[in-house]
């Protein structure tokens, strides 16, 4: 597949049954729903996929299932982050062997105190780059690791496979702008993230794409389409339609928002997570659905 690094590339949620087991048939429905919503690519096993709640064998099962079920309909990013470089390399090789198009990695970290130095981060990405699959660098607050622009540019210029950047740190638009200015052509695909809560500013900063949740892909995609075509008033209006729902998702619900919407729309059977994650408060969930209904997103009707 010839991959174009633009557009909207949502993170696929991982559905669980009420007993906490993987809902594999539900996973297939999630993928189909995202593709029907117009996703330009799909990311699996990310933080919004609850990767931190999955066992290693479950990761393998899900990767195999997703690659087989998507079957080339859209490009796939597989998240392969791990503190141990050896395991990060093995995960990347596994994803590549199954036909993944890209792997996404955070810098090495474990808890609040074990954080990779700039050199350790560079070395890990270099080792994964030797697998020969494009890498998206995820610059997210969750890792607690600072990734300054000079380090990102060095990685892009000296590691051939480091091609994509998901910037979702505070003031992401400024960092995107600085990254592109310093890195030039080496920065092939600067993306934003964090549910697109700063999407317009990030597009102004040079983002070529966005990695959102899977909740309202069809409602956010017009923002990108209008923006790419230079229709700024239409892009602003399209973003205004979805901004309150995105804000509620980002500030109140996190990854559980997509699951709640998919249950409402009959995509999956359960919005369960795994302990110690608590379910959405009923009032928070109701507000989410109330914000979504006027948008008439595909997710609320897909399975009915």
C-alpha positions, 0 to 999 in steps of 0.5 A: 500500500502507498501510504499518504500521511494525511487525514484522520487516523483514529485510535481503535478502542479495545472492547471488553465483555462484561467479565473483562475478556476480550470481545474479539467480534466486537473488535472487528465491528469497531474496525468496520465502524471506523472505516465506514466513518472515513478513517484514513488510517487506524491506530491500534494498541494505543493508550486510548486502546487501553494498551496498559490493561492488556497482557502480552498474548492479548496484544498479539491476538489483537494485532493478528485480528486487526491486520487480518480484518482490516485486510489493507482497506486502510493503513494501520499503525501498531503501538509498540512502546516498551521501556525495554529496547529489546521488547520494543524491537520485537514488537515492531518486528512482529507488527511488520511481519503481519503487514503493519504500515507504521509503528508508534512509540513513546520514549522509554519510560516506566513510572515516574522515575525511570525515564530514558535520557535523550541518548537512550531515547535516540538509541531505542528509536534507532534500534527499532528503525533497523527493523525497517518499518516507519515510526511515529514518535508519540510526544505525549505527557503520559511518558513524562519524558521531555522530547525537545525539538532538537532531539526530534530533528536529530532523530528524523535526520539520522534515523531513516524510519523516523518519519511521523510525529504525533505531538500532543504536549501542551502548546502543541501548535508551537512545537509543531511549527518549531519542529517543521521549521527546524527539521524541514523535509525530514519531518514527513508527517507532523500530526496532532493528537489529544482527541483533536482538542487543539486541531485548528491551531495545530493545522495552522502550525503545520500538522498534516493529519490528526490522530483522534479517538474513534468517537466522531471520525466522520464529524471531525474529518470535514474540518481537515477536508475544508482546511486542506482545500483552503476553506478556512471559514468552513473549517472553523464552522465544522470545528465549532460543531464538534468542539463541545463534544471533543472538550467533554471527551478530553476533559471528562471521559477520555477513552471511555467516551468512544466506548459509550458512543459505540454502545449507544450505536450498537457497535459493541455490546459493552463499554466495560474496562478493566479494574482499576479503571472506573466506569463513567459517572452516569451524569458525565455519560449522559452529557456526552450522549446529549452533546453527540446527538445533535451532531448525528454522528455515524457511531450512534446509528451504525449498529442499529 
